[in-house]
C-alpha cells in the first residue's frame, strides 16, 4: 500500500502548493515512486506546477525525476466521489501519494484527511493563521479547537474505527521571521501548548523567498537548480535547501533516507 501524504488546511496563501511540490519532488529525486493529486479543482496551483514541469522538461530535453500527476474527474467536489477511483488507479504502482487540498472545506478534502497517513498543515507564522487550529481569547488563552482541528479529529476517529492506524499530524511554520521577534515567540509558545492538547508535531517550514515564485513557471524546485546549469547557489538558495532537508527528515516517512 502506498503511504498517503495529505497537505491541507482551510486557509489560502499558507504555502500548501510550494510545500507539496518540494516534498513530492524530493521523494522522487531520492528514487521513490511518487504520485500527486490536486484537489483544488478551481485553482489547481499544484497541478499546474507539475504541468509546467512536464512542459519545461520536454522543451529543454531534460531528464528530471518527477511525480506522476493523477487526475480527479470531478466537476463539483462537494457532491461527487471521484477520489476513491483516482486512488485505486495510483496506489499499486507508487510508494507515496501526495494529495494537495484546497484552502477551503470540501467533501473531497474531508475524505482525503481520512486517508492521510501523514498530514502536513502549513501555516503562516501569525495568530491569524493560528486561528486555523484553535480559538483564542483576547488575552491569548486557548478556548478550544477550531473547525479545522475538529475535522482532523473526526478523520482520526474515522480511521481508528476502520482500523487504518493513526494520522501523524505535522504543523509547518512557514514564513518564519529571521529575528527572534516577540510575536514569533508567542506563536511558538501557543503552538507548543496546543500540540500537546490536540496531538500534532511542530516543524519549521520555508522562509519567504523570491526563488519560490521564480521557480513556478518552469515547474522547478530548489533541488533542480544545478540540473539546469546553476553552478553556484546563493546563500538564500542554500538556506532554502536546508529547510527542505530538515522538513523531509522531520516527516520521518517510511523507507526514506534523506540524501540531498
N, C-alpha and C positions, 0 to 999 in steps of 0.2 A: 504494500500500500504506500502511496506517495504521502510524504509529510506535507500538511497543509499549513501555509503561512498566510494569514489574513492581515492586511494593513487597513485599519479602519478607525474612524471617529465620525462625529456628526458636525464638524466644523470645517469649512473650506480654508485653504491657504496655510495649512499647517505643514506642508511638505510631504504629503502621502505619496504622490506620484514620483517625486525625486527619491524618496526612501525605497519605494517599490522597485524602481528601475535599477538602483545601485545594488540592492540586496540580490535581486534576481540575476543581474549580470555578473556579480561577484561569484555567485554559486556556479553559474555556467562556465565562467573562466577557470574555476577550480575543478572542472571536469564533471560536474553533476548535470543530470538531465532535468531541465527546469522548464515548466510550462507557466504561462501567465494568463490571467483573466482580468479584464477591466469591467467592473460592474457599474461604472458611471456611464450609463447609456447615452446621456446627452453630451457631457463634456469630453469624455474619453481621453484625458491627458496621458494616462499610462499607455493606452492602446496606440495613440498617435506617436508617442515617444518610440515605441517598438517599431511602428511602421516607418518612422523617419530613419531608424537604424537600418532596417532592411533596404530601404531605398539608397541610403548613403553607401552602405557596404557593396551593394550591387553596382552602383555607379563608379565607385573607386576601385573595384576589383579586390576588395579586402576580404580576409577570412577571419572575422571576429566572432568568438563564441557568443551566442545569443540565446535568450529564452525563446520558446515556441509560444506564439500568441494564439490562444484558443479563442473561440467565437461564442458569443452569447446571442442566441436567437430570441430577442425579446423586444417588442415594441412598447410594452408597458410593464416595467418590472414590478409594479405593485400588485398585479393580478395574474401573473403568469409564473410558471415554474420551469424555466429552461436550465437552471443551474445544475440539476441532477444529471441531465443528459450531457452537458458540457464536461462535467467532472468525470463521468463514466468514459468519455472519449479520450481523456488525458491520463487518467490515473495509472493505467497499466504500463505506460511507456515512459513515465517520468519519476524521478526521485523526489522532486519538490513541485508543488503547485502554489504559486503566489497569487493571491486574489487582492486586487485593489478596490476598495469600496468607495462609494460616493460620499461627499460631505453632507449627507442628509440621511434621514431614516427611510429605507425602502424595505420591502419584503425580501428582496434578493440579498441585501446587506445583512438582514437579520438571519437569514438562512446560512450565509457564509460564516457568520460568527459561530454558529453551532458546529460548523465543520472544522473550525480552527484548532490545530494542534499548538500552533504558536500564534499569538495575537500581538501585533505591533500597533500601538496607538501614538502617532506623532502629535505633539502639541507645541505651540509656541510658548516660550518660557515667560508666561504672564498669567495674572489672575483672571484675565478674560478667558483664556483657554482652560485654566484650572476649573472654571465653571462647567466644562465638559465632563469632569469627573465627580464633582461634589458641589453642593450648595453651601455657601458660606454666609455668615452673619457680617454686618458692617464692621464689627470689631475683630474679624478674622477667625472666628470659630467655625469648625465644620458642623453643619446642621444635618447633613445626610447625603447619600449618594445621589448623583444626577440621573436623569432619564437614561443616558447612555450607559452609565455604570450599572444601572438596574437591568438594562438589556444584556450586558455581558454576564451579569449574574444569572439571568434567565437562560442564557446559552450554556453556561456551566451546568446548571441544573438539568437541562435537557440532555447534555452529553452524559452526565452521570446516570440518568435514568436509562439511557441507551447503552450503557457500558462502554462508552467510547473513550474514556480516560480524561484527565484534566486538561484545561487550557493553560499554557504558560503565557501569561499576560505581561508584556513589557511596555511601559510608558516611556516614550522617547522625547527628551527635552531638546527640541530644535531651536535654532537661533539663540543659543546661549550667549549672553554678553561676555566679552573678554575681561571685563573688570568685575571685581568682587562687589557688585552693587547690592544695596540694601534689599531691593525688591527681589533680586536673584536669590539671596539667602532666604528670604521669607517664603518664596515659592518652593525652594528646595526643602525647607523645614516642613511646610504643609504637605508636600508630596510624600516625604518620608513617613509622616504620621498617617496619612491616608492609605499608603501602600500596605501598612500592617493591618489596617482596618478592613479593606476590601480585597486585598490579595493581588498585588501586582509588583513587578520589579521595575526599578527606575534606571534608565540608561541615558548617558549623554548622546545627543544626536549630531546634527550638522549645524555649523555656524552659518550665518548669512554670507553667501559668497556669490560674486558675479559669475563665476565659472559655471555654476549650475544652470543659469539662464542661457549662457552661451552654448552649452552642450546640447540642449534640447532639439534645435532644428536639425542636427545631424544624427540624433539618436545615440549620442556617445555618453560615456561615463568617465569618471576620473581614471579608471583603470585602463582606458583605451588610448590615453594621450600619447604614450610612446609608440603605439602601433600606427599612429597617423603622422609620425615624424616629429613630434615634440621632443627634442633632445634633452632639454633642461627644464625641469619643473620649477615653477615659482614656489616660494615658501608657503604661500596660501594653498597651492595645489597639494604640496607635500603634507600640510596640516590636515587638509580635507581627506586625503588618502588614509591618514592615521585615524581620523574619526570613523571612516568606514570600516577599517580593520578592527577597531575596538567594538564597533557595533556588531559586526558579524561574530566576533568572539563572545560577546555578551549574550547573543541569541542562543548559543550553545545548542546548535542544531545537530541532529543525529548524523554521524558519519562525516562531519565537516571538520577539516583541519585547515585553518587559515594559513595560506601560504603566499600572500601578496603584501 
